[in-house]
Amino acid sequence: MSDPVPLLIALAEPTRLAALRILWDGGEHCVCELMRQLRASASRMSRHMSALKAAGLVIDRRDAQWVRYRLSPDLTPDRRAILDAVMAAMPEPNRSAA
C-alpha cells in the first residue's frame, strides 16, 4: 500500500465521513443533496469533497451547475478494505447513542 496517512486523515473528519456514508450506497449524489443532508454550506462541502477527491476516495462529474460525486471505482483493494472496515465500524445513521 502507498502511504495510508492521507487516506486516514481524510477519514478522520466527521463531515467527510458522513459524506462517505451517503456515497456508500454506490450511487451518484449531487453536492446539493450532500449539503442538505449534512447541513453544510456550499464552500464547506466543496472543501471536504476536495479532500476526499485528493485522497482518491471519490470522483466527481459536473452536471450543469451542480457537481455529482460517487465512490471511486479505482480504489485499490487495500484502500477499499480500510474504507470497508471504517464503514462497518460506523454507528447506523439516525441511531441514538445508548
Phi, psi and omega in degrees: 000140171292176184310118182279351185302311179301323178295313181294323176296317179298323182281346186280347184265128185302320180293319178295319179296320178295321177296318178296325178300319178294317182287346184300339181289355178087355180273179177256133184232135178289144178301329178297323177293316178299316180301314182295311183293327183262359181053051182240146177289164179300316182293320179295316180295319179300317180297315181292319180292327175297321178294319178293323178293317179297329178280357179079016182272331182228159171236161181230164178213130178280135179225094186058238182273353183257162174243135179250139182240152171208164177298145180291129177285351183262016178298133176290157181303323180290321177292321178297321179297320178296312181297318177301316181295318179295315180295322179294330181276347182288141174293153178298143177299147177064014177265125181283145179288140180273000000 
